[in-house]
Amino acid sequence: MNRHLDLNWMDRALIAQTYEGRPMTTHHVVDVEAPFDRALLSEALSLLIGSVPALRSFVRESPLRVARFAAPSSSTSLQRIITWSDVALDLGDSGWLQRAFDLSSEEPLRVLHSPRRGGGYQLVFTLHHSVTDGVGAVALLDALLARYRVLDGELVSAPAHFAPSRASLLRLLVRRGARLTAAVLAANLRTAGRFGDRRAALLERVDARAEAMHCLVLDLDAAEWSRLHERAASVGISRNDLLLGTFLRAAASWRRDEGMPEETFRALVPVDLRSELGVGRSLQNHLGVIEADFTPTEVDDASLLARVSERLRAGRAPERALATPVAIALLGALLPPFALRWLFRWLDQRPSSFMYSFLFSQIRLPEGLRFPASVRARRVYCLSGLPRQPGIGLTVTATPGAVTATLAYGVPRLSDEGAKRLMERWILALGEA
């Protein structure tokens, strides 16, 4: 018998935003020197799927309702979920990053194991974003690797249990009190026009259709990572502030070199709101967003880093970070599924609509995350399937002793050469910080 699963405010919105060209996926990539054992990885994946109902679920939609149901473990076929390739793959050229899930007929999880171009192997853990946010996705990857390590003979403590939050955003807000609810609604009224704003785009062909999603992966050495921390501390900001500020400078410089007009940047920075909402270790989506605008004059000003720090701190306030999620929750409560999907597609496909310039996130992997010793991990990095607007995202993933920055972008909206020039500008700005 199928089991009904809870969907919260953002889960439903992410389902409604899924269509061709907009996969709404998250990808966690582990680059290793030696391959994973096929039998052990298959068994570990089977154990994980058996213990997490959302990973064997399907979506059913009626004119007025969207629901998610978990199928019995016995009905799940690993052949549908895991892909083994003996041929070295480039993730962008393979189409893996761009392929959308059909949530009505397939589980919201895919795993790829293949050789890498350039040597070694890669394990790609791909989820539909409606299952969970980035924090939950990292926890799921951790649980998979922990099961593999046990099967591989390592001594590992049992992975922690995932508990559904069983609460919608609006109920969580009410639980926190009327004052916060009123502040969030007031923030929405003050910025009601932001969804129609035009912001600077980091694209060479704004109106082109993204035919593929590519990624540019760069490793920062440990000495540079430590230097950036010391530099940020010396001016009273965080390293995250420094990363974002230097990227804004690189983006402005890149746009000028490309002959683009001066326009205001809007950075969109995800925020995990579990602690603010009183939600413990769980799946589902509990994200807020910081929307931080910077004019060309501010980007060129010597005080940019201080402005970035100030605006990110202000944006983390619950009433600010919750403004967009609450607006989406209210739309989801008022509109039937087909109307909500139509609205998202209309907003996404308007040529004049650039609600923000780029996504920026720093992923901090848990200290307890351990990779199987037998595969000798080189790096881990994270990617998200990008909407048409803005079509570009920068993610910095930090692990003990290694830092990887990944630029995701849609080709040909941004060419591989253009992405390389942009990242070269950023590395130069980091060096000058």
Residue pairs with C-beta under 8 A, 6 or more apart in sequence:
1 72
2 58
2 69
2 70
2 71
2 72
3 53
3 69
3 70
4 67
4 68
4 69
4 70
5 53
5 54
5 57
5 68
5 69
5 70
5 164
6 68
6 164
6 165
6 166
6 284
7 15
7 66
7 67
7 68
7 130
7 284
8 165
8 167
8 168
8 169
8 284
8 285
8 286
9 168
9 169
9 170
9 285
9 325
9 328
9 329
9 332
10 130
10 133
10 169
10 284
10 285
10 286
10 287
10 325
10 328
10 329
11 68
11 130
11 131
11 284
11 285
12 66
12 130
12 332
12 337
12 340
13 328
13 329
13 331
13 332
13 340
13 344
14 24
14 128
14 129
14 130
14 285
15 59
15 66
15 103
15 130
16 66
16 332
16 337
16 340
16 341
16 344
17 24
17 341
17 344
17 348
17 387
18 24
18 100
18 101
18 103
18 128
18 130
19 100
19 341
19 345
20 100
21 98
21 100
21 209
21 210
21 388
22 100
22 348
22 385
22 387
22 388
23 97
23 98
23 99
23 100
23 101
23 128
23 385
24 100
24 128
24 129
24 130
24 385
24 387
25 97
25 100
25 101
25 126
25 127
25 128
25 129
25 384
25 385
26 126
26 127
26 129
26 134
26 137
26 382
26 383
26 384
26 385
27 91
27 96
27 97
27 124
27 125
27 126
27 382
27 383
27 384
27 385
28 124
28 125
28 126
28 137
28 138
28 141
28 380
28 381
28 382
29 91
29 122
29 123
29 124
29 125
29 380
29 381
29 382
29 383
30 122
30 123
30 124
30 125
30 141
30 145
30 371
30 377
30 379
30 380
31 116
31 120
31 121
31 122
31 377
31 378
31 379
31 380
31 381
32 120
32 121
32 122
32 123
32 371
32 375
32 376
32 377
32 378
33 120
33 121
33 375
33 376
33 377
33 378
34 121
34 374
34 375
34 376
35 113
35 115
35 121
35 375
36 113
36 121
36 123
36 148
36 372
36 375
37 152
37 374
38 84
38 113
40 148
40 151
40 152
41 82
41 111
41 113
41 123
41 148
42 78
42 82
43 147
43 151
44 144
44 145
44 147
44 148
44 151
45 78
45 81
45 82
45 111
45 144
46 76
46 78
47 147
48 55
48 140
48 143
48 144
48 147
49 55
49 56
49 73
49 76
49 81
49 107
49 109
50 56
50 73
50 76
51 143
52 140
52 143
52 162
52 283
53 70
54 68
54 70
54 108
54 131
54 132
54 283
55 107
55 108
55 109
55 131
55 140
56 70
56 71
56 72
56 73
56 75
56 76
56 107
57 68
57 69
57 70
57 71
57 107
57 108
57 131
58 68
58 69
58 71
58 103
58 104
58 105
58 106
58 107
59 66
59 67
59 68
59 103
59 104
59 130
60 66
60 67
60 68
60 69
60 104
61 67
61 104
61 337
62 337
63 336
63 337
63 338
64 336
64 337
65 337
66 337
68 130
76 107
80 106
80 107
81 107
81 109
81 110
81 111
82 110
82 111
82 112
82 113
83 110
83 111
83 112
83 113
83 114
84 113
84 114
85 112
85 113
85 114
85 115
86 114
86 115
87 114
87 115
88 114
88 115
88 116
88 117
89 96
89 112
89 114
89 115
89 116
89 117
89 122
90 117
91 97
91 122
91 124
91 215
92 212
92 213
92 214
92 215
92 411
93 212
93 214
95 212
96 112
96 124
96 126
97 212
97 213
97 214
97 215
97 383
97 385
97 408
98 210
98 212
98 213
98 385
100 385
101 108
101 110
101 128
103 128
103 130
108 127
108 128
108 130
108 131
109 126
109 127
109 128
109 131
110 124
110 126
111 123
111 124
111 125
111 126
112 122
112 123
112 124
112 126
113 121
113 122
113 123
113 124
114 121
114 122
115 121
115 122
116 122
120 378
121 375
125 137
125 140
125 141
125 144
127 137
127 140
129 285
129 384
129 385
130 285
131 137
131 283
131 284
132 140
132 283
132 284
132 285
133 270
133 272
133 284
133 285
133 286
133 287
134 270
134 272
134 287
134 361
134 363
134 382
134 384
135 272
135 274
135 286
136 162
136 282
136 283
136 284
136 285
137 382
138 363
138 365
138 366
138 369
138 382
139 160
139 162
139 281
139 366
140 162
140 283
141 369
142 159
142 366
142 368
142 369
143 159
143 160
143 162
145 369
145 370
145 371
145 372
146 156
146 157
146 158
146 159
146 370
147 159
148 372
149 156
149 370
149 372
149 373
150 156
152 372
152 373
152 374
154 372
154 373
156 370
160 281
161 281
162 281
162 282
162 283
163 280
163 281
163 282
164 282
164 283
164 284
165 172
165 279
165 282
165 284
165 286
167 175
167 279
168 329
169 277
169 322
169 325
169 326
169 329
170 326
170 329
170 333
172 277
172 278
172 279
173 180
173 181
173 184
173 322
173 326
174 181
175 278
176 276
176 277
176 278
176 318
180 318
180 319
183 318
183 319
184 318
184 319
184 322
184 323
184 326
185 326
186 319
187 319
187 320
187 322
187 323
188 323
188 326
188 327
191 291
191 323
194 291
194 355
195 347
195 353
195 355
196 353
196 355
197 266
197 354
197 355
198 263
198 352
198 353
198 354
199 263
199 264
199 265
199 266
199 293
199 354
199 355
199 356
199 357
199 390
200 251
200 255
200 260
200 263
200 264
200 265
200 266
200 354
200 357
201 354
201 357
201 390
201 391
202 251
202 254
202 255
202 357
202 358
202 390
202 391
202 392
202 414
202 422
203 390
203 391
203 392
203 410
203 413
203 414
204 258
204 412
204 413
204 414
204 415
204 418
205 412
205 413
205 414
206 351
206 354
206 413
207 351
208 412
208 413
209 413
210 386
210 388
210 391
210 410
210 411
210 412
210 413
211 410
211 411
211 412
212 410
212 411
213 385
213 386
213 408
213 409
213 410
213 411
214 408
214 409
214 410
214 411
214 416
214 419
215 383
215 406
215 407
215 408
215 409
216 406
216 407
216 409
216 416
216 419
216 420
216 423
217 379
217 381
217 404
217 405
217 406
218 404
218 405
218 406
218 407
218 423
218 427
219 379
219 402
219 403
219 404
219 405
220 403
220 404
220 405
222 401
222 402
222 403
224 430
225 398
225 403
228 239
228 242
228 243
228 430
228 433
229 239
231 242
231 433
232 238
232 239
232 241
232 242
235 305
235 306
236 306
236 309
237 245
237 305
237 306
237 308
237 309
238 309
240 312
240 362
241 305
241 308
241 309
241 312
242 305
242 433
243 360
243 362
243 396
243 430
244 267
244 269
244 308
244 312
244 360
245 304
245 305
245 308
245 433
246 426
246 429
246 430
246 432
246 433
247 358
247 360
247 394
247 426
247 429
248 265
248 267
248 294
248 299
248 304
248 308
249 299
249 300
249 304
249 429
250 422
250 425
250 426
250 428
250 429
251 265
251 299
251 357
251 358
251 422
251 425
252 265
252 296
252 299
252 300
253 425
253 429
254 421
254 422
254 425
255 263
257 421
258 418
262 296
263 296
264 293
264 294
264 295
264 296
265 293
265 294
265 299
265 357
265 358
266 291
266 292
266 293
266 294
266 355
266 356
266 357
267 290
267 291
267 292
267 294
267 356
267 357
267 358
267 360
268 289
268 290
268 291
268 356
268 358
268 359
268 360
268 390
269 289
269 290
269 292
269 312
269 315
269 359
269 360
269 361
270 287
270 288
270 289
270 290
270 359
270 361
271 287
271 288
271 289
271 290
271 315
271 316
271 321
272 286
272 287
272 288
273 279
273 286
273 287
273 288
273 318
273 321
273 322
274 280
274 282
274 286
276 288
276 318
276 321
277 286
279 286
287 325
288 318
288 321
288 322
288 324
288 325
289 321
289 324
289 325
290 311
290 312
290 315
290 316
290 320
290 321
291 315
291 324
291 356
292 308
292 311
292 312
292 315
293 311
294 304
294 307
294 308
294 311
298 304
298 307
301 307
305 433
314 320
315 321
331 340
331 343
332 340
335 343
347 353
347 355
347 389
348 387
348 388
348 389
349 388
353 389
354 389
354 390
355 389
355 390
356 389
356 390
357 390
357 392
358 390
358 392
358 393
358 394
359 384
359 386
359 390
359 392
359 393
359 394
359 395
360 393
360 394
360 395
361 382
361 393
361 394
361 395
361 396
362 395
362 396
362 397
362 398
363 382
363 395
363 396
363 397
363 398
364 398
365 380
365 397
365 398
365 399
367 400
369 399
371 377
371 380
378 402
379 399
379 402
379 404
380 397
380 399
380 402
380 404
381 395
381 397
381 404
381 406
382 395
382 397
382 406
383 393
383 395
383 406
383 408
384 393
384 395
384 408
386 392
386 393
386 408
386 409
386 410
388 410
391 409
391 410
391 413
391 414
392 407
392 408
392 409
392 410
392 414
393 407
393 408
393 409
394 405
394 406
394 407
394 408
394 426
395 405
395 406
395 408
396 403
396 404
396 405
396 406
397 403
397 404
397 405
397 406
405 423
405 426
407 419
407 422
407 423
409 419
414 422
